[in-house]
Amino acid sequence: MQFGIFTVGDVTTDPTTGRTPSEHERIKAMVAIALKAEEVGLDVFATGEHHNPPFVPSSPTTMLGYIAARTERIVLSTATTLITTNDPVKIAEDFAMLQHLAGGRVDVMMGRGNTGPVYPWFGQDIRQGIPLAIENYALLHRLWREDVVDWQGRFRTPLQGFTSTPRPLDGVPPFVWHGSIRSPEIAEQAAYYGDGFFANHIFWPKEHTQRMVGLYRQRFEHYGHGSADQAIVGLGGQVFMRKNSQDAVREFRPYFDNAPVYGHGPSLEEFTAETPLTVGSPQQVIDRTLAFRDYVGDYQRQLFLMDHAGLPLKTVLEQLDILGEEVVPVLRREFAARRPAGVPDAPTHAALVARRAAQAAGDASGQASAPAAS
């Protein structure tokens, strides 16, 4: 199982000091957080994509390419790549290039985003959000797997004899997660292609996440990709930790109360009771995270949101130390002990290359033996 962090890259005033970091400071902080994630032994760093204030990560592949050059092991991903407003051709080429630069340590999460004005900024209509997501990904899927593509659809100019460059590393595209908060159509899309499904899991009650993941698993099996428990599932989560829970609650409360997304709404106590947000001791985070398995089944990737709402970089780095030293080692051990033998590991580039080679060998063996059998 993979453990990591994802960032939305918000530039938010620290409510305890009144200081707002500059965009430059926030971008550099995101890089520092990614480097720290590798240092403490996490598996994944993921960045969102946003094109509006107060967010800075408008060019995820630029940032991930820079981080790739400064890391050796950690998988680099997106927490959202806007499949609706980005050209599939550009996505295909950008992420294939990143694959080569990072030596395969790349995957990607497709999403529609949650900011309505972005659509007209990129020449699209938000009312077509779901059809755009479906059509654009259908094209992207082909661009990574076919050397020459002819294409005609509703939302972009046709392609004739087009080859995206560079081709995916080792002939294997980046693994794709389809991320969603609330759209069953996206769970269906992930299942249709046999891709991963990432449930955001940070705003809604567990019953909602359970329904979404359950739908994806059911449809994954329906499309013949394997049994429901072999579907590839990822979850988001939010945590803030101190040695004792009272200190964690006291320190995090002003950040929660003024957060851009959920500030000035439900109380911290109400939100932690109704969603997976955990504010407390490391043991509380361990217990709460292990309980996710009770309602989504065994899953492959757990990402935590830790650097939002104006939290200073020093605090976020302290949180990563706690996560890497006290929480993740226990989670690895406990999840591994409870996982049935048939549940697959999280996909990696090396594993996907090996699977492709095994399939090719099997196909060749079948073709070679067919004449003798007849």
N, C-alpha and C positions, 0 to 999 in steps of 0.2 A: 504494500500500500504506500502511496505517495502522500507526503505532508508538505505543505508550503504556505505561502502567503500571497494575497492579491491586494493590489492597491487601486484606488479610483483616482488618485492624484489630485485631490481637492486642495485648494489654497484657502485655508480657513483661519480666521483670527483666533489666537489662543485666548479663551475667555478668562483665564486666570491672570494674564499679563496685559491683555489688550494689544499684543504685538501680532502683526500679520506678516508672514514670510513673503519674500519676493518670489516671483515665478522662478527665477534662477535658483534661489535657495531650495525651493520645493523640488525642482528637477534633480538637483544634486543630492538632495536627501533621499529621493527614490532610488538613486543609484547606490547610495550608501546602504540603504535597507536591503537591496538585492545582494550586495556583497556580504553583508552580515548574515543574510539567510543562508548562503553557502557556508560561511564560516561556522555556523552553529549546527550544520548538518541537515538542513532542510533539503527537500527534493525539488521544489518548484518555486519559481518567482513569476508572477503574472501581473501584467499591467492592463488597466482599462484603456478605452479609447474615447476621448471626449473632444468636442470642438467648440466648447462654450465655457466662459467663466462660471464658477471659480475653479475650473479644472485645467490641468496643463498637459496631459499626455495625448496630444493630437497626432503624434507620429510614433506609434508603438514600435515599429520595426527599427526605427532609428535608435530609440532608447535600448531595445533589446540587443541590437547589433553592438552597441558600445559596451553593454554589460557582458555580452558573449566574449569580447576581447579581454575582459578582466576577470573572467571566471573559468573554471575547468570542468565542473561536474554538474551544476544545477541546471535543470530543465527550464527553458525560457518559454513563456506562453503569454497569451493575452487573456484578460478577464472579460473582454468583449472586443471583437473585431466586427465593425458595423457592416454586415453583409447586405444591408438594405441601401446604404448610401455610398459605399465604396464600389468601384468597378471590379467585377470578378477577375478581369484580366490583370489588374494592378495587384490584387490580393495574391493571385497565383504567382506572379513574378516576384513580388516583395518577399513572400515567405519562403519561396524556393531559394532565393538569394540568401536569406537569413539562415536557412538550413545549412547551406554550404559554409557560411562563415562560422557557424556555431558547431560544426561537426555533427549535425543531426540532433542537437539538444534543443529541439523546437517542437512545439505543437501550437494549436490555435483554437480559440473558442469563438464561435460565431454567435452573434446576437443582433437584436434589432435596436438596442438602445432605448433609453427612456426619456429622451429630450425631443419633443415635437418639432421645434424650429429647425433642427438639424436637417430634416428632410428637404425643405425648399432651398436651404443653403447649398445643397448638393444636387439640386434639380429634380427632386423626387417629391412624391405626394404621400404623406403619412397614412392616408386612407388605404394605400396599397402596401402597407408594411408587410403583411403576411405573404401576399403574392410575390413581392420583391424578394423576400427571404427565400422563398421556395425556388423561384426561377434563377436567381443569382447563384444560389448554391449548386443547383443542377449544372450550371455552366462551369463553375469552379471545379466541381468534381471531375468533369470531363477534361478540363484544361490540364489537370495534374496527371491524368491517366492516359491521354491520347496525344500522340505526337503532332497530329494534324487535326484540327477541329473546324468543322462547318457548323454554324449555329445561326438560328433565327428565333427571336423571342419577342416579348411585348415591350421590354423596358430598356433595351440598348440596340445600337446598330448591329446589323448582322456581321458575322465573321465568316470569311471564306479562306480555307486553306491556312488557318492561323496556327502558329506554334508559339507557345509562351516560353520565354527563356529567362533564366536557365531552367533546364529540366530538373525535377526533384532529385535530391541527393540519393544515389544508389537506386534510382528509379522508384523510390518509395515516397509518396507525399507525406507532409506532416500529418500526424494524427489530429483529427477534428473532434472537438467537443461542441455540442449545440447547447448554449446557455439560455436559460429562461427563468423568469420569476413566476409567470402566470399563464403561459400560452400552451395549451395542449397540442396545437398544431406543430410546435417546435419539438415537443417530445415525439410526436409521430414522425417528423422529418428525421430525427436522429435514429429512430428505430428502423426506418425504411432503408437507410444507407448502412446500417450496422455500425454507426459512429457512436461516440460517447455522448451521454446526456449529463449536463451539469445543472443541478438545481441550486439557484442562488441561495435560498435557505436562510436569509438574514432578516427578512422583513415579515414573513408569514408564519402562522402557527404550523406545528409539525404535521397536522392532519392534511394541510394543503400539499406540503412536500411529499408526504406519503402517497397521496393520490397521483401526483405528477410522475413520480418515480415508478409507481405501480403501473401506470398507463404505458410508460416507456418500456418497462420490462415485458409486459404482455405483448406489445406490438413488435418488439425485438424478436421474440420467439415466433410470433406469427409470420414474420418475413423470413424465417428460416436461418437466422444468424447464430442460433444456439438456444439453449434453454434460458428461461427468464433470469435465473441466478447467474448466468454468464454475461449478462448485459453490463456495459461499462458505465459506471455511475460516479459522479463527483458531487461533492457538497461544499457550499460555502459555510462560513461561520464567523462570529465576532466574539472576541474575548478581550478582557482586560484583567490583569492578574497582579496581586501582591501577596506577600507571605501569608497575611490573614485577610479574610474577606472584608472586614470592616474598613481596613485601609484602602482596599481596592475600590469599594463603593464610594468612599469619601473623596478619593482622588479623581475618579472618573466622572462623578455626577455633573460637575459644571460643563464638561465636554459633551456629555450626552444631552444635557438640557439645551445646549446651544448648537447642536450639530445641524448642518444644512438640511439633511434629509428628514430626520425625525425629531429634531429639537422643537420645543414648545408644543409637544403633543402629549402622548401618554407618559406617565412617570417612568423612571428607570425601573422601579419594581414591577410595574405593569408590563413593560416591554420585555423584561427578562422572564417573566412568568409565561408570556404568550408567544415568544419567539425563541430561537436558539441563542440569543445574546447571553453570554455568561460573564459576569463580573464577580470575581471572587478569588479564591486561592487556587494554586495549581491543581490540587486534588479535585476541586469542584469542576474545573475545566476538563480534567481527565474523565470524571464520572459522567458529565453531561455529554461529552463527545462520544464516549463508548455507547451511550444510550441511543445515539442516532441510528445505530445498526438495528435496534429493536423495531424501527418502523420503516426503514428503507432497505433492510437486508445488508449483506456484505457488499462493500463498495470499494472503489479503487483510489480515489483521490479526495483529500480533505484540505481545503485552503481556508486560511483565516484572514480576516480583515483586521489590521492592527494599527494603521497609520493614518487615521482620518480625524475629522472633527477638531483640528487644531492642535492635536497632541504634538509636543515638541520632539525633535529627532532623538534627543537623549533618552526620553521616556520610551520611545518606540524601540530603540536598540536594547534597552533594559528588558522590555517585553520579549524581544526575540531571544535574549539570553535565557530567560525563564522557559520559554517555549522549547528551545533546543536542548536545554540541559535537564529540565525537570518533567516536561509534559510529553514531548514526542517520543522519547525512548520507551516510556510506559505504554503509550498508545500503540507503538509498533509491536511491542511484545504481546499486548492483550488482543489486538485485532488479529495478529497472526495466529495466536493460539485458538481463536474462536472460528477462524475461516475454514469452511469445508474444502476438501481437496479439489473439487471441480471449479471453484471460483477463480477466474483468471487474475493475473497481476495487472497493474496499470500498464498500458502500452508504452513502449519506448521505441526509439528509432531502431536500435539494434534488434529488438524483439520482432519488429515489423519486417525488417530485412530478412531475418532468419525464417520467419513464417512464409514470406514470399519465396525464398529459396526452397523450402520444404514442399510448398505447393507445386513449384515448377518441377522439382524432382519427381514428385508423385505423378504429375501429368505425363512427364517423359516416360516414366516406368510403365504407366498404363498404356501409352501409345506403343511402346516397344513390345509389350507382351501381347497386345491385341492380335497381331497376325498369327502368332504361334497358337493362340487359343482358338482361332478360327480354322 
